[in-house]
């Protein structure tokens, strides 16, 4: 006759369950079952959940709504607390002059230019006679807007024992996380793991095994012999290289057929988290007043001029009262465009505006009875010309 023990209910475990069995088997079964569930309970207390947060987990977390659906992207900045800068005074007129280029300086700049080109004959630079020198100095207005932008995305890395903190506290908002910017007007980026968003899950790429089938041998550990092309024979004789097997050991996986998973680096699990990317960007825009001398404006991008005016502030005000109206108009337009364009998606940290007077001299000269022209421009005295005496060089 079977003896039956009373039903035992373990109320201290996460899930209530009953066990009914016979005799000594009952006691042993209860002990095993109890130890098993207690171990699971302790494991759950020590380790975070292995699955990534569910899709709707961030719906109620300020700043991270919709992250479960792969959203994120750039985040709007907080409302600026500083007022707009007051108007800045125009530069003083006595600073708006550049000494004219002498004939000797123009000739030396021309000779230096020719010497830097191996295919140019030195004759025009040495023997040409300067007939005319005409200045076409021009202004360049430059506006720089230095911004900080922030974006979020899901990221993961091999789990190396880091504590998962997803359920411990509310994650700070993206713009509340501390990030140290570089010096002003220098581009830089930084990636930061958002606190209290980390969770551990099995690697999705290797299904938590830490290994993947070798692509070179397709998981077999062997490849066709390179000497006999897998036939086992070579010139009607057994292949000595593979002992007539037609197979070579795969060196990529050492004949194991598997390789370490690149995603988890063999750790089997991944730490998943929200990654904050902070980017500091200097947006630069120039306006060069047309000088109508024939020199291309693009040539002026590589040279500097005499700085007439410079100011920087949190937000600059358009430059007022400049003698050349084209500069005032460019300043007003660019300041308005920059503040409208960049304040929507990033935080403006500083703006800087400058005005330079770029020296340009058009030099006319005669060589072998023909008239030619070259330009000397910028503080660097760069030269631009259609040179009349070139040859084909062969470099051995």
C-alpha positions in Angstrom: 0.0 0.0 0.0 1.4 3.4 -1.0 2.0 5.9 1.7 1.4 9.5 0.9 2.9 12.5 2.6 1.0 15.7 2.9 1.3 18.3 0.2 4.1 20.7 1.0 3.9 24.3 -0.2 7.1 26.4 -0.4 5.9 30.0 0.2 9.4 31.4 0.5 10.2 30.7 -3.2 9.4 33.1 -6.0 6.6 30.8 -7.3 4.4 28.6 -5.0 4.4 25.0 -5.9 3.4 21.7 -4.3 5.2 18.3 -4.3 3.5 15.0 -3.5 5.5 11.8 -3.6 6.2 8.6 -1.6 8.4 7.6 1.3 12.1 8.5 1.3 11.8 9.5 -2.3 9.6 12.4 -1.2 12.2 13.8 1.2 15.0 13.6 -1.3 12.8 15.0 -4.0 11.8 17.9 -1.8 15.4 18.7 -0.9 16.5 18.6 -4.5 13.7 20.8 -5.6 14.2 23.2 -2.8 17.9 23.6 -3.4 17.2 24.1 -7.1 14.7 26.9 -6.7 16.7 28.5 -3.9 19.7 28.5 -6.3 17.6 30.1 -9.0 16.3 32.7 -6.6 19.8 33.6 -5.4 21.1 33.7 -9.0 18.3 36.1 -9.9 19.2 38.3 -6.9 22.9 38.5 -7.9 22.7 38.8 -11.7 20.6 41.1 -13.8 18.1 39.8 -16.4 19.9 38.4 -19.4 17.5 39.7 -21.9 17.7 43.2 -23.4 15.1 45.7 -22.0 11.7 45.3 -23.7 10.6 47.7 -26.4 8.4 49.7 -24.2 10.8 50.0 -21.2 11.9 53.5 -22.0 8.5 54.9 -22.9 8.2 56.6 -19.5 11.9 57.5 -19.1 12.4 61.2 -19.9 14.8 61.7 -22.8 14.7 58.1 -24.0 11.2 57.5 -25.1 11.0 55.0 -28.0 14.5 53.7 -27.6 13.2 50.2 -27.7 12.1 50.6 -31.3 15.6 51.5 -32.4 14.9 55.2 -32.1 17.2 57.8 -30.7 19.1 60.1 -33.0 19.8 63.7 -32.3 18.2 65.3 -29.3 17.0 68.9 -29.0 19.1 71.0 -26.7 17.9 72.7 -23.6 16.7 76.3 -23.8 19.7 78.6 -23.6 20.0 80.6 -20.3 22.1 83.4 -21.6 20.8 86.5 -23.4 21.8 87.5 -26.9 25.0 89.6 -27.1 24.6 93.3 -27.6 25.7 94.9 -30.9 29.4 95.1 -31.4 31.2 98.3 -32.5 32.8 98.5 -36.0 36.6 98.6 -36.3 38.4 101.9 -36.4 39.1 103.3 -40.0 42.8 103.7 -39.4 43.3 99.9 -39.3 41.9 99.4 -42.8 45.0 99.9 -44.9 47.5 97.4 -46.4 50.9 98.6 -47.7 51.1 98.3 -51.4 53.2 95.5 -52.9 56.6 96.6 -54.3 57.9 95.6 -57.7 60.8 93.7 -56.1 58.4 91.7 -53.8 56.2 90.9 -56.8 59.1 89.6 -58.8 60.5 87.5 -55.9 57.1 85.9 -55.3 56.9 85.1 -59.0 60.4 83.5 -59.0 59.6 81.5 -55.9 56.4 80.2 -57.5 58.3 79.1 -60.7 61.1 77.4 -58.7 58.5 75.2 -56.9 57.3 73.8 -60.3 59.8 71.5 -62.0 58.2 71.8 -65.4 58.4 75.6 -65.5 61.2 77.4 -67.4 62.7 80.2 -65.3 63.0 82.5 -68.3 59.7 84.4 -67.9 60.3 85.1 -64.3 63.9 86.2 -64.8 63.6 88.0 -68.1 60.0 89.3 -68.0 59.5 93.1 -67.7 56.8 94.2 -65.3 54.6 96.8 -67.0 51.8 97.3 -64.6 50.8 96.6 -60.9 47.2 97.1 -59.8 45.9 96.4 -56.3 42.5 94.6 -55.9 42.4 94.2 -52.1 39.3 92.6 -50.9 37.4 91.8 -47.6 36.6 88.4 -46.2 34.0 88.0 -43.5 34.1 84.7 -41.5 31.5 83.4 -39.1 32.3 80.4 -36.8 29.5 78.8 -34.8 30.8 76.2 -32.3 28.1 73.7 -31.3 27.6 70.7 -29.1 25.1 68.0 -30.3 24.0 64.8 -28.6 22.5 61.6 -30.0 21.6 58.2 -28.6 21.6 54.7 -29.9 21.6 51.1 -28.6 25.1 49.7 -28.3 26.7 46.5 -27.0 30.1 45.1 -26.0 31.3 41.7 -24.8 30.2 41.2 -21.2 33.4 41.2 -19.1 31.8 41.1 -15.7 30.4 44.6 -15.6 27.5 45.1 -13.3 24.2 45.6 -15.1 22.4 48.6 -13.6 19.2 48.8 -15.7 16.7 48.4 -12.8 18.6 50.3 -10.1 17.9 54.0 -10.8 16.3 56.3 -13.3 18.8 57.1 -16.1 19.9 60.8 -16.3 18.6 62.8 -19.2 20.9 63.0 -22.2 21.7 66.7 -21.6 22.3 66.1 -17.9 25.3 63.8 -18.4 28.6 65.4 -17.9 30.9 65.7 -20.9 34.1 67.8 -21.0 34.4 69.8 -24.2 37.7 70.5 -25.9 39.1 74.0 -26.3 36.8 76.3 -28.2 36.3 75.9 -32.0 38.0 72.5 -32.1 36.1 69.5 -33.5 35.9 66.5 -31.2 33.5 63.6 -30.4 33.0 61.4 -27.4 31.0 58.3 -26.7 29.5 57.8 -23.2 27.7 54.8 -21.7 24.5 56.2 -20.2 24.3 55.1 -16.5 21.4 52.8 -15.4 20.7 51.5 -18.9 23.0 48.4 -18.9 21.6 44.9 -19.2 23.1 41.5 -20.0 21.9 39.2 -22.7 23.1 36.2 -24.6 25.0 37.1 -27.8 22.6 37.2 -30.7 25.4 36.4 -33.2 26.5 33.1 -31.8 23.3 32.2 -29.7 25.4 32.4 -26.5 27.9 29.7 -27.5 30.9 32.1 -27.9 31.8 30.4 -31.2 30.7 30.6 -34.9 31.3 28.2 -37.8 34.5 29.0 -39.6 33.7 30.7 -42.9 36.9 29.4 -44.6 36.1 25.7 -44.2 32.3 26.1 -43.6 32.6 24.5 -40.3 34.2 21.2 -41.4 37.7 22.0 -40.2 39.1 21.0 -43.6 39.5 22.5 -47.0 40.2 21.0 -50.5 43.9 20.3 -50.9 45.6 23.1 -52.7 48.0 20.8 -54.5 45.5 18.3 -56.0 42.4 20.6 -55.8 40.6 18.0 -53.6 41.0 15.1 -56.0 43.5 13.1 -53.9 45.8 12.6 -56.9 48.3 14.6 -58.8 49.5 13.6 -62.3 47.9 10.2 -61.9 49.7 9.7 -58.6 48.6 9.9 -55.1 48.9 13.4 -53.7 51.8 13.4 -51.2 50.7 16.7 -49.7 47.4 15.4 -48.4 48.2 11.7 -48.3 45.6 11.2 -51.1 42.7 12.4 -48.8 42.1 15.5 -50.9 41.8 17.6 -47.8 44.0 20.1 -46.0 43.6 21.2 -42.4 42.0 24.6 -42.2 44.6 27.0 -40.8 42.0 29.7 -40.1 40.3 27.7 -37.3 43.1 25.2 -36.7 40.8 22.4 -38.0 38.3 23.0 -35.2 35.6 24.1 -37.6 34.7 27.0 -35.3 36.2 30.4 -34.5 35.7 32.8 -31.7 32.6 34.9 -32.2 33.7 38.4 -33.3 30.7 40.0 -31.6 31.1 38.7 -28.1 34.8 37.8 -28.4 34.0 34.4 -27.0 32.4 35.8 -23.8 28.9 34.3 -24.8 27.1 37.3 -23.4 26.8 41.0 -24.3 26.4 44.1 -22.2 23.8 46.1 -23.9 23.2 49.8 -23.1 22.2 53.2 -24.4 25.2 55.0 -25.8 25.4 58.8 -25.8 27.4 60.4 -28.6 28.5 63.9 -28.0 29.9 65.9 -30.9 31.6 69.3 -30.8 31.6 70.9 -34.3 32.9 74.2 -35.5 30.7 75.4 -38.4 32.7 77.9 -40.6 31.3 80.0 -43.3 33.1 82.7 -45.4 31.9 85.5 -47.5 34.5 87.2 -49.8 33.6 90.4 -51.5 33.9 90.1 -55.2 37.0 92.0 -56.4 36.4 91.7 -60.2 40.1 91.3 -61.0 39.9 87.8 -62.6 41.3 85.9 -59.6 39.0 83.0 -58.5 37.6 83.3 -55.0 38.4 79.7 -54.3 42.1 80.6 -54.5 41.7 82.9 -51.5 40.6 80.0 -49.2 44.1 78.9 -48.6 45.6 82.3 -47.6 45.3 84.7 -44.7 44.8 88.5 -44.7 45.3 91.4 -42.3 42.8 91.0 -39.5 40.7 94.1 -39.1 38.1 93.0 -36.7 37.4 90.0 -34.4 34.9 89.3 -31.6 33.4 86.2 -30.1 30.6 85.7 -27.6 27.9 83.2 -26.7 25.9 84.7 -29.6 27.4 87.5 -31.7 25.4 90.3 -33.1 25.6 91.2 -36.8 28.5 93.6 -37.6 27.1 97.1 -38.0 28.5 100.2 -39.6 31.2 98.5 -41.7 32.2 100.8 -44.6 31.7 98.1 -47.2 28.0 97.3 -47.2 28.6 93.8 -48.6 30.3 92.9 -45.3 27.5 94.2 -43.2 24.9 92.4 -45.3 26.9 89.1 -45.2 27.3 89.4 -41.4 23.5 90.0 -40.9 22.6 87.1 -43.2 25.1 84.5 -41.8 24.4 85.3 -38.2 20.7 84.9 -38.7 21.1 81.7 -40.7 23.6 80.1 -38.2 21.5 80.8 -35.1 18.3 79.5 -36.9 20.0 76.4 -38.4 22.1 75.1 -35.5 20.1 76.1 -32.4 17.4 73.7 -33.4 19.5 70.5 -33.3 22.4 71.5 -31.1 23.6 73.8 -28.3 25.5 76.8 -29.5 28.5 77.2 -27.1 30.3 80.2 -28.8 30.3 82.2 -32.0 33.2 84.1 -33.5 33.3 86.6 -36.4 36.3 88.2 -38.1 36.9 90.5 -41.0 40.2 90.3 -43.0 41.6 92.5 -45.7 43.2 90.2 -48.2 45.9 91.8 -50.4 45.7 91.1 -54.1 47.9 92.6 -56.7 47.5 92.1 -60.4 50.9 92.2 -62.1 51.2 92.7 -65.9 54.5 91.8 -67.6 56.0 91.3 -71.1 58.1 88.4 -72.2 59.2 87.8 -75.8 57.0 90.6 -77.0 53.8 89.1 -75.5 51.8 90.5 -72.5 51.1 88.2 -69.6 49.5 88.5 -66.1 50.0 86.9 -62.7 48.4 87.5 -59.3 50.1 87.8 -55.9 47.7 87.5 -53.1 47.4 86.9 -49.3 49.9 87.4 -46.6 51.7 84.3 -47.9 52.2 86.0 -51.3 50.8 83.1 -53.2 50.9 83.3 -57.0 48.3 82.3 -59.6 48.9 82.5 -63.3 48.7 80.9 -66.7 52.4 80.3 -67.1 53.7 80.8 -70.6 56.8 78.5 -70.6 56.2 74.9 -69.5 57.7 71.6 -70.6 57.1 67.9 -70.0 59.2 66.4 -67.2 60.0 62.7 -66.9 60.8 61.5 -63.5 62.9 58.3 -63.5 
